[in-house]
Amino acid sequence: MAISGILITLSHDSERQRLACERLRRDQRLVVGELLGRHVAASAVTASPDDDLALVDELRRADGVDSVEIVFVALDEHSGAES
């Protein structure tokens, strides 16, 4: 499992910004904070580091998103391991 802290910078355009926020809040992989200016912080939980990178790539390509910065990553290498 990968847990990431992400800072997302949204578009200057208020309508694109609003739509991007709505999409982010619907994404079950994300917990999204309050919008501060053009910036919103989020935490992401994914099954693996590869899934985490795929999510970040998806966010970077999303309409209304200008940039995505990963500010924290924690990996749980033991999740799903047999005992």
DSSP file (Angstrom, degrees, kcal/mol; ACC not computed):
  #  RESIDUE AA STRUCTURE BP1 BP2  ACC     N-H-->O    O-->H-N    N-H-->O    O-->H-N    TCO  KAPPA ALPHA  PHI   PSI    X-CA   Y-CA   Z-CA
    1    1 A M              0   0    0      0, 0.0    75,-2.9     0, 0.0     2,-0.4   0.000 360.0 360.0 360.0 142.3    0.0    0.0    0.0
    2    2 A A  E     -AB  46  75A   0     44,-2.4    44,-2.5    73,-0.2     2,-0.5  -0.975 360.0-168.4-120.2 133.8    1.2    3.5   -0.8
    3    3 A I  E     -AB  45  74A   0     71,-2.8    71,-2.8    -2,-0.4     2,-0.4  -0.990  14.9-177.0-121.6 126.0    0.0    6.6    1.1
    4    4 A S  E     -AB  44  73A   0     40,-2.5    40,-2.7    -2,-0.5     2,-0.5  -0.944  25.9-143.1-128.3 144.5    0.9   10.0   -0.4
    5    5 A G  E     -AB  43  72A   0     67,-2.3    66,-2.8    -2,-0.4    67,-1.3  -0.925  31.0-172.0 -99.2 129.1    0.5   13.6    0.5
    6    6 A I  E     -AB  42  70A   0     36,-3.2    36,-2.6    -2,-0.5     2,-0.5  -0.958  21.3-154.2-129.2 138.4   -0.2   15.6   -2.7
    7    7 A L  E     -AB  41  69A   0     62,-2.9    62,-2.7    -2,-0.4     2,-0.5  -0.968  18.5-164.8-110.7 121.4   -0.5   19.4   -3.4
    8    8 A I  E     -AB  40  68A   0     32,-2.8    32,-2.3    -2,-0.5     2,-0.5  -0.915   7.5-156.7-111.9 126.7   -2.6   20.1   -6.4
    9    9 A T  E     -AB  39  67A   0     58,-2.7    57,-2.7    -2,-0.5    58,-1.8  -0.908  18.8-153.6-102.9 124.9   -2.6   23.5   -8.2
   10   10 A L  E     - B   0  65A   0     28,-3.5    55,-0.2    -2,-0.5     7,-0.1  -0.442  24.6 -78.3 -97.8 169.1   -5.7   24.2  -10.1
   11   11 A S        -     0   0    0     53,-2.5    -1,-0.2    -2,-0.1     6,-0.1  -0.122  29.0-126.4 -59.6 154.7   -6.5   26.3  -13.2
   12   12 A H  S    S+     0   0    0      4,-0.0     2,-0.4     5,-0.0    -1,-0.1   0.779  89.5  94.4 -69.6 -28.4   -7.0   30.1  -13.0
   13   13 A D  S  > S-     0   0    0      1,-0.2     4,-2.5     2,-0.0     5,-0.2  -0.535  72.3-148.2 -71.1 120.3  -10.3   29.6  -14.7
   14   14 A S  H  > S+     0   0    0     -2,-0.4     4,-2.4     1,-0.2    -1,-0.2   0.842  93.9  49.8 -63.2 -36.2  -13.0   29.4  -11.9
   15   15 A E  H  > S+     0   0    0      2,-0.2     4,-2.4     1,-0.2    -1,-0.2   0.934 113.3  45.0 -69.6 -45.1  -15.3   27.0  -13.8
   16   16 A R  H  > S+     0   0    0      1,-0.2     4,-2.3     2,-0.2    -2,-0.2   0.884 113.9  52.1 -63.3 -37.5  -12.5   24.6  -14.7
   17   17 A Q  H  X S+     0   0    0     -4,-2.5     4,-2.4     2,-0.2    -2,-0.2   0.923 109.6  48.4 -62.9 -46.0  -11.3   24.9  -11.1
   18   18 A R  H  X S+     0   0    0     -4,-2.4     4,-2.1     1,-0.2    -2,-0.2   0.924 113.0  47.2 -61.3 -46.3  -14.8   24.1   -9.7
   19   19 A L  H  X S+     0   0    0     -4,-2.4     4,-2.2     1,-0.2    -1,-0.2   0.889 110.9  51.7 -64.7 -39.4  -15.2   21.0  -12.0
   20   20 A A  H  X S+     0   0    0     -4,-2.3     4,-2.7     2,-0.2    -1,-0.2   0.919 108.9  50.9 -63.3 -43.3  -11.7   19.8  -11.1
   21   21 A C  H  X S+     0   0    0     -4,-2.4     4,-2.4     1,-0.2    -2,-0.2   0.911 108.9  51.4 -60.5 -42.8  -12.5   20.0   -7.4
   22   22 A E  H  X S+     0   0    0     -4,-2.1     4,-1.2     2,-0.2    -1,-0.2   0.925 111.4  47.2 -60.2 -45.0  -15.7   18.1   -7.9
   23   23 A R  H  X S+     0   0    0     -4,-2.2     4,-0.9     1,-0.2     3,-0.3   0.918 111.5  51.0 -63.2 -43.4  -13.9   15.3   -9.7
   24   24 A L  H >< S+     0   0    0     -4,-2.7     3,-0.8     1,-0.2     6,-0.2   0.916 108.8  50.9 -60.5 -43.5  -11.2   15.2   -7.1
   25   25 A R  H 3< S+     0   0    0     -4,-2.4    -1,-0.2     1,-0.2    -2,-0.2   0.753 108.4  52.7 -68.8 -23.9  -13.7   14.9   -4.3
   26   26 A R  H 3< S+     0   0    0     -4,-1.2     2,-0.6    -3,-0.3    -1,-0.2   0.652  83.4 103.6 -82.9 -16.2  -15.5   12.0   -6.1
   27   27 A D    X<  -     0   0    0     -4,-0.9     3,-1.8    -3,-0.8    -4,-0.0  -0.565  63.1-153.2 -74.3 116.4  -12.3   10.0   -6.5
   28   28 A Q  T 3  S+     0   0    0     -2,-0.6    -1,-0.2     1,-0.3    17,-0.1   0.655  91.3  63.1 -65.3 -16.6  -12.4    7.2   -3.9
   29   29 A R  T 3  S+     0   0    0     15,-0.1    16,-2.1    26,-0.0     2,-0.3   0.593  99.6  67.7 -81.6 -10.8   -8.5    7.1   -3.7
   30   30 A L  E <   -C   44   0A   0     -3,-1.8     2,-0.5    -6,-0.2    14,-0.2  -0.845  56.5-161.5-117.8 145.8   -8.3   10.7   -2.5
   31   31 A V  E     -C   43   0A   0     12,-2.3    12,-2.4    -2,-0.3     2,-0.4  -0.995  30.4-156.9-115.3 118.8   -9.2   12.6    0.7
   32   32 A V  E     -C   42   0A   0     -2,-0.5    10,-0.2    10,-0.2     3,-0.1  -0.824   4.2-151.2-109.1 132.8   -9.3   16.2   -0.4
   33   33 A G  E     -     0   0A   0      8,-3.4     2,-0.1    -2,-0.4    -1,-0.1  -0.034  41.6 -59.4 -83.5-168.7   -8.8   19.2    1.8
   34   34 A E  E     -     0   0A   0      1,-0.1     7,-0.5     6,-0.1     2,-0.4  -0.444  54.4-107.8 -75.3 146.9  -10.2   22.8    1.5
   35   35 A L  E     -C   40   0A   0      5,-0.1     2,-0.5    -2,-0.1     5,-0.2  -0.642  33.1-171.1 -74.8 125.3   -9.4   24.9   -1.6
   36   36 A L  E >   -C   39   0A   0      3,-3.5     3,-2.3    -2,-0.4     2,-0.5  -0.918  63.0 -53.6-121.3 102.1   -7.0   27.7   -0.7
   37   37 A G  T 3  S-     0   0    0     -2,-0.5    -2,-0.0     1,-0.3   -28,-0.0  -0.575 121.4 -24.3  65.6-119.0   -6.6   30.0   -3.6
   38   38 A R  T 3  S+     0   0    0     -2,-0.5   -28,-3.5    -3,-0.1     2,-0.3   0.345 123.7  91.7-101.0   3.9   -5.7   27.7   -6.5
   39   39 A H  E <   +AC   9  36A   0     -3,-2.3    -3,-3.5   -30,-0.2     2,-0.4  -0.786  45.5 178.0-110.4 143.5   -4.3   25.0   -4.2
   40   40 A V  E     -AC   8  35A   0    -32,-2.3   -32,-2.8    -2,-0.3     2,-0.3  -0.993  18.6-143.1-139.6 134.0   -5.8   22.0   -2.6
   41   41 A A  E     +A    7   0A   0     -7,-0.5    -8,-3.4    -2,-0.4     2,-0.3  -0.714  24.1 176.8 -93.5 147.3   -4.0   19.4   -0.5
   42   42 A A  E     -AC   6  32A   0    -36,-2.6   -36,-3.2    -2,-0.3     2,-0.4  -0.989  24.2-142.1-145.5 153.2   -5.0   15.7   -0.8
   43   43 A S  E     -AC   5  31A   0    -12,-2.4   -12,-2.3    -2,-0.3     2,-0.4  -0.955  20.6-158.6-113.8 142.5   -4.0   12.4    0.7
   44   44 A A  E     -AC   4  30A   0    -40,-2.7   -40,-2.5    -2,-0.4     2,-0.5  -0.950   8.9-166.4-122.8 138.4   -4.0    9.3   -1.6
   45   45 A V  E     +A    3   0A   0    -16,-2.1     2,-0.3    -2,-0.4   -42,-0.2  -0.987  19.6 165.3-124.4 121.0   -4.2    5.7   -0.7
   46   46 A T  E     -A    2   0A   0    -44,-2.5   -44,-2.4    -2,-0.5     6,-0.1  -0.852  46.1-112.4-131.0 166.7   -3.4    3.1   -3.4
   47   47 A A  S    S+     0   0    0     -2,-0.3   -44,-0.1   -46,-0.2     3,-0.1   0.757  93.0   1.4 -71.8 -26.0   -2.6   -0.6   -3.5
   48   48 A S  S  > S-     0   0    0    -47,-0.1     4,-2.1   -46,-0.1   -46,-0.2  -0.968  74.9-100.2-155.5 164.8    1.0   -0.2   -4.6
   49   49 A P  H  > S+     0   0    0      0, 0.0     4,-2.4     0, 0.0     5,-0.2   0.875 122.5  54.7 -59.0 -36.5    3.7    2.4   -5.6
   50   50 A D  H  > S+     0   0    0      1,-0.2     4,-2.2     2,-0.2     5,-0.1   0.909 107.9  48.5 -64.1 -40.8    2.9    1.8   -9.2
   51   51 A D  H  > S+     0   0    0      2,-0.2     4,-2.2     1,-0.2    -1,-0.2   0.867 109.6  54.0 -64.8 -35.5   -0.7    2.5   -8.6
   52   52 A D  H  X S+     0   0    0     -4,-2.1     4,-2.2     2,-0.2    -2,-0.2   0.931 109.3  46.6 -63.3 -46.7    0.3    5.7   -6.8
   53   53 A L  H  X S+     0   0    0     -4,-2.4     4,-2.5     1,-0.2    -2,-0.2   0.884 110.9  52.9 -63.0 -38.7    2.4    6.9   -9.8
   54   54 A A  H  X S+     0   0    0     -4,-2.2     4,-2.4     2,-0.2    -1,-0.2   0.902 108.5  50.5 -63.6 -40.5   -0.5    6.1  -12.1
   55   55 A L  H  X S+     0   0    0     -4,-2.2     4,-2.7     2,-0.2    -2,-0.2   0.931 110.5  48.7 -62.3 -45.8   -2.8    8.2  -10.0
   56   56 A V  H  X S+     0   0    0     -4,-2.2     4,-2.4     1,-0.2    -2,-0.2   0.914 111.6  49.5 -62.3 -42.5   -0.4   11.1  -10.0
   57   57 A D  H  X S+     0   0    0     -4,-2.5     4,-1.3     2,-0.2    -1,-0.2   0.913 111.1  50.2 -61.1 -42.0    0.0   10.9  -13.8
   58   58 A E  H  X S+     0   0    0     -4,-2.4     4,-0.7     1,-0.2     3,-0.3   0.918 110.9  48.8 -61.8 -44.2   -3.8   10.8  -14.2
   59   59 A L  H >< S+     0   0    0     -4,-2.7     3,-0.9     1,-0.2    -2,-0.2   0.897 107.2  55.2 -63.2 -40.5   -4.1   13.9  -12.0
   60   60 A R  H 3< S+     0   0    0     -4,-2.4    -1,-0.2     1,-0.2    -2,-0.2   0.800 110.8  45.6 -64.1 -28.3   -1.5   15.7  -13.9
   61   61 A R  H 3< S+     0   0    0     -4,-1.3    -1,-0.2    -3,-0.3    -2,-0.2   0.545  88.9 115.8 -89.4  -8.4   -3.4   15.1  -17.2
   62   62 A A  S X< S-     0   0    0     -3,-0.9     3,-1.8    -4,-0.7     2,-0.1  -0.336  75.2-106.2 -69.3 140.7   -6.8   16.1  -15.7
   63   63 A D  T 3  S+     0   0    0      1,-0.2    -1,-0.1    -2,-0.1     3,-0.1  -0.418 106.3  24.8 -62.2 135.2   -8.6   19.1  -17.1
   64   64 A G  T 3  S+     0   0    0      1,-0.2   -53,-2.5    -2,-0.1     2,-0.6   0.351  95.9 110.4  90.3  -5.6   -8.5   22.0  -14.6
   65   65 A V  E <   +B   10   0A   0     -3,-1.8   -55,-0.3   -55,-0.2    -1,-0.2  -0.911  39.2 179.0-105.1 121.8   -5.3   20.8  -12.9
   66   66 A D  E     -     0   0A   0    -57,-2.7     2,-0.3    -2,-0.6   -56,-0.2   0.844  67.2  -8.0 -88.0 -38.2   -2.1   22.9  -13.6
   67   67 A S  E     -B    9   0A   0    -58,-1.8   -58,-2.7     2,-0.0     2,-0.4  -0.995  51.1-152.0-157.7 158.1    0.3   20.9  -11.5
   68   68 A V  E     -B    8   0A   0     -2,-0.3     2,-0.5   -60,-0.2   -60,-0.2  -0.996  13.2-170.8-134.1 126.4    0.6   18.1   -9.0
   69   69 A E  E     -B    7   0A   0    -62,-2.7   -62,-2.9    -2,-0.4     2,-0.6  -0.973  16.7-143.1-119.9 130.8    3.4   17.8   -6.4
   70   70 A I  E     +B    6   0A   0     -2,-0.5   -64,-0.2   -64,-0.2     3,-0.1  -0.823  24.5 170.8 -89.1 121.4    4.0   14.8   -4.2
   71   71 A V  E     +     0   0A   0    -66,-2.8     2,-0.3    -2,-0.6   -65,-0.2   0.564  63.2  17.9-108.7 -11.8    5.1   16.1   -0.8
   72   72 A F  E     -B    5   0A   0    -67,-1.3   -67,-2.3     2,-0.0     2,-0.4  -0.962  56.2-175.3-160.0 139.4    5.1   12.8    1.2
   73   73 A V  E     -B    4   0A   0     -2,-0.3     2,-0.4   -69,-0.2   -69,-0.2  -0.992   1.0-177.9-139.0 132.5    5.1    9.1    0.5
   74   74 A A  E     -B    3   0A   0    -71,-2.8   -71,-2.8    -2,-0.4     2,-0.5  -0.998  11.7-157.1-126.3 133.3    4.8    6.2    3.0
   75   75 A L  E     -B    2   0A   0     -2,-0.4     2,-0.9   -73,-0.2   -73,-0.2  -0.932   8.9-157.4-113.0 131.2    4.9    2.6    1.8
   76   76 A D    >   +     0   0    0    -75,-2.9     3,-1.0    -2,-0.5    -2,-0.0  -0.841  15.2 177.8-103.3  92.7    3.5   -0.3    3.8
   77   77 A E  T 3  S+     0   0    0     -2,-0.9    -1,-0.1     1,-0.2   -75,-0.0   0.641  75.1  55.7 -72.4 -13.8    5.5   -3.2    2.4
   78   78 A H  T >  S+     0   0    0     -3,-0.1     3,-2.0   -77,-0.1    -1,-0.2   0.531  74.7 115.8 -98.6  -6.9    3.8   -5.7    4.7
   79   79 A S  T <  S+     0   0    0     -3,-1.0     3,-0.1     1,-0.3    -3,-0.0  -0.423  86.6  13.4 -65.6 134.6    0.2   -5.1    3.7
   80   80 A G  T 3  S+     0   0    0      1,-0.3    -1,-0.3    -2,-0.1     2,-0.2   0.447  93.4 140.9  81.9  -0.2   -1.3   -8.1    2.1
   81   81 A A    <   -     0   0    0     -3,-2.0    -1,-0.3     1,-0.1     2,-0.2  -0.513  54.9-116.3 -76.8 143.0    1.6  -10.3    3.2
   82   82 A E              0   0    0     -2,-0.2    -1,-0.1     1,-0.1    -3,-0.0  -0.527 360.0 360.0 -76.8 144.4    0.8  -13.8    4.4
   83   83 A S              0   0    0     -2,-0.2    -1,-0.1     0, 0.0    -2,-0.0   0.415 360.0 360.0-105.3 360.0    1.5  -14.6    8.0
